[in-house]
Amino acid sequence: MYFTINSYGFARVVIDQSEQFKLIDDVSWRFAEIESITDIQQDTTTKWLPSPDTALSLGLIDKTVWVKFELEVTNQAISDTYVIAFGNSTLTYLELYHQTPDQQLFHMGPIGMSLAFNTDQFMSTSHNHFDIDLSLKGNHSIWIKIKQNGYFDLPLTLNTPKHAFNERLSLNLTSSLFYGFFLALTLYHLFYLSIIRDPIYLSYVFFTVGVALQFGYMDGILFQYIWPHTPTLNALSGKIAVPLVSLSIILLCLNFLNIKKENKLFKYFSKAILYLNFTALFIALFVSIHVSIFISLCILLLTFLCVPVISLIHYYIHKDPISLIFICSITSFIILCIIITMSIIGLMPFDINNLWNTLKIVMGAQMLIFASAIAFRIRYIDKERKKALHESKAKSEIIAKVSHELRTPLNGILGLSHLMTPMLKGQTKTYNHMIHQSATALLTVINDLLDVSRINAGKFSINLHPTNLHDLIHSICSSLFTQLNGSGIQTQILIGKGVPKFVQADSDRLRQLIGNLLGNAIKFTQQGCITLDVDLVYRTHNMYRFKVIDTGAGISEENIQRIFNPYEQADSNGNSSQTSTGLGLFITQQLAKAMGAEIHVESTINEGSTFWFTIELEKCDDIDTNIEIHNKPQKSLDILVAEDNSINQLIISKLLSNLGHKYAIKNNGQQALDELKSKTYDLVLMDCDMPVLDGYNAVIQWREYEKANHLPHLKIIALTAHAYQGHKQKILDCGMDQQILKPIKPKELDMILRQDH
């Protein structure tokens, strides 16, 4: 038994089939900056406008609106008190004047979002309402003064308190389910963010918070429950809600599609939209609500136009299903928001309040669609990642296999070249030196490819141990600077006073890092000087700077970043000036990053380049193990060699003879095992891959025999062409003590044989 004045801007009247009330005139309205009811009653300068039969929207305004209507109570009302409720919770300021049939004028209010929430109301709800007395028969005149800064519509309902309470209870239940659903989605994605740490989850959480803030502002939920006594926060939430939704959409798009990996033009376009949204959010803080909402909605519409374009371009470039999934999931949301936006601005007649609960259901479904799209994206990326890892592993295995097969003949080439050197003179000695250089260059390429495969497989590990830094620096320089003999290029090594002798470092990786930078300087310097400068930068943090300075051709600014790409190499003009794989600086940069540093470059054309990195090295005490082992007197050892390749047998036998050791050679692991059981040896050099019984199983069986017969531990050193990550652990697990990589370096072999003997 109630009537509803139901409009988007209090448009036409829909009245229940009731004989208790009769609406004498249609609801009328007018703009008027008049404060008192007396003045508005007497003012005749402005005409009252009737509500049209179609929906009316005043859009975004910052004005005072007066509304009036007249009711005739024809029969005895079933309740003395009735509730006039306003469906728009964002109204800034309201006052109601009620003139009864006996000509008494009652004033109620003010209420609204610009005032503290009235918790003493008969019906404490997020919607503004007044309680009026309709106990007298006759004509009741109602005037409502509304000051609105923002979106204006005025859906009115006149209900009995009981019916109004039940209606609000139903609406509150719907709101509880809606915001509870949003809270569950937020917590769910925060949980996955803490586990997976993918920024897409953070973007989604940001998105759900923005949408919930927008709905909470328009529902009045924030006003009622979160900050009922702080109206300024209502104004602030009204200003930032739309910019947050717009900003969260573009962030969701960029992270969903991973735009940061795109080409520069596409990336700059996407970032321009992002910065535009940040600007809108910033401006919103300093202008009035209706201006803020208007600007934000315009930016929102622009964002909604750009997001599908970005997604389509991404799909055109990559042809991946992620782009299509995002387009499908965002399209319905964009259409929904465009309809609401154009309705708020006043470009489309659409009754939001009548369909408010429907909009909530649609928005909840949309959020679920987004969540499903994100779940699909994560599964798809995980599948692609596993596929890439599988392919990378397969490539690494192929490279490792090829490396093994190449290292065996290279061991023969380099070994025989080394053995022939003392026997040759004149031009034949020069030719032999060229053979040795070519084989060494090929070995460098193999090692670079192995390093790249380790980088791609994520197996670039760093192992810290006590290192004599001064000796390491001089050792690197002495081995590389010999290439400059007779070239006229000067070299110098500068070690600062604050640089300690002993530090905790991965000496192999640090040697490779410094050696690559020095090798690059040697390659591109034709005259002048090459300098290695090492100095302490921050004493309290043990930070040391390694700087390689050359007077080479220099590198143009546009090519500086390019030189760190794999398989690329550029001179000052951007052209390749040397023949190589172009992997050195790429590997060097990855090495530096693995050690917590980064390569920096300064270069001037025709003047030279400076490469440097800063790394943390913890100082450690002097230790005896860092005394150079080759200074110890050599003891003649009795060595058993297990090797099936006849060329390798020849090379190893000559190297051991030259070093003053006795040896016996066996062709496979079984022969070596039988020999060890019959004779005592000081040390074993064991090839890993042999017929009949390989080196791994031969060592396992020997360790079991050794343990069963209480024999002392025999040092077994692996001779292997396997240089892939993890092989060293494999030989240690089977019982070997150390490994020597093929091609065998005479100095390395000598140093290892001197250890513990």
Sequence and secondary structure as in RCSB ss.txt:
>XXXX:A:sequence
MYFTINSYGFARVVIDQSEQFKLIDDVSWRFAEIESITDIQQDTTTKWLPSPDTALSLGLIDKTVWVKFELEVTN
QAISDTYVIAFGNSTLTYLELYHQTPDQQLFHMGPIGMSLAFNTDQFMSTSHNHFDIDLSLKGNHSIWIKIKQNG
YFDLPLTLNTPKHAFNERLSLNLTSSLFYGFFLALTLYHLFYLSIIRDPIYLSYVFFTVGVALQFGYMDGILFQY
IWPHTPTLNALSGKIAVPLVSLSIILLCLNFLNIKKENKLFKYFSKAILYLNFTALFIALFVSIHVSIFISLCIL
LLTFLCVPVISLIHYYIHKDPISLIFICSITSFIILCIIITMSIIGLMPFDINNLWNTLKIVMGAQMLIFASAIA
FRIRYIDKERKKALHESKAKSEIIAKVSHELRTPLNGILGLSHLMTPMLKGQTKTYNHMIHQSATALLTVINDLL
DVSRINAGKFSINLHPTNLHDLIHSICSSLFTQLNGSGIQTQILIGKGVPKFVQADSDRLRQLIGNLLGNAIKFT
QQGCITLDVDLVYRTHNMYRFKVIDTGAGISEENIQRIFNPYEQADSNGNSSQTSTGLGLFITQQLAKAMGAEIH
VESTINEGSTFWFTIELEKCDDIDTNIEIHNKPQKSLDILVAEDNSINQLIISKLLSNLGHKYAIKNNGQQALDE
LKSKTYDLVLMDCDMPVLDGYNAVIQWREYEKANHLPHLKIIALTAHAYQGHKQKILDCGMDQQILKPIKPKELD
MILRQDH
>XXXX:A:secstr
  EEE  SSS SEE  S SSEEE S  EEEE     HHHHHH  SS  EE  SS    EEEEEEEEEEEEEEE S
  S SEEEEEES TT  EEEEEEE TT  EEEEEEESTTS   TTSSS  SS EEEEE  S EEEEEEEEEEEEE
EE   EEEE HHHHHHHHHHHHHHHHHHHHHHHHHHHHHHHHHHHH  HHHHHHHHHHHHHHHHHHHHHTHIIII
I TT HHHHHHHHHHHHHHHHHHHHHHHHHHHTGGGS HHHHHHHHHHHHHHHHHHHHHTTS HHHHHHHHHHHH
HHHHHHHHHHHHHHHHHH  HHHHHHHHHHHHHHHHHHHHHHHHHTSS   TGGGHHHHHHHHHHHHHHHHHHHH
HHHHHHHHHHHHHHHHHHHHHHHHHHHHHHHHHHHHHHHHHHHHHGGG  HHHHHHHHHHHHHHHHHHHHHHHHH
HHHHHHTT      EEEEHHHHHHHHHHHHHGGGTTT  EEEEEE TT  SEEEE HHHHHHHHHHHHHHHHHH 
 SSEEEEEEEEEEGGGTEEEEEEEE SS   HHHHTGGGSTT    TTSS  S S S HHHHHHHHHHHTT   E
EEEETTTEEEEEEEEE EE    GGGS GGGS     EEEEE   HHHHHHHHHHHHHTT EEEEESSHHHHHHH
HHHS  SEEEEESS SSS HHHHHHHHHHHHHHTT    EEEEEE   STTHHHHHHHHT  EEEESS  HHHHH
HHHHTT 
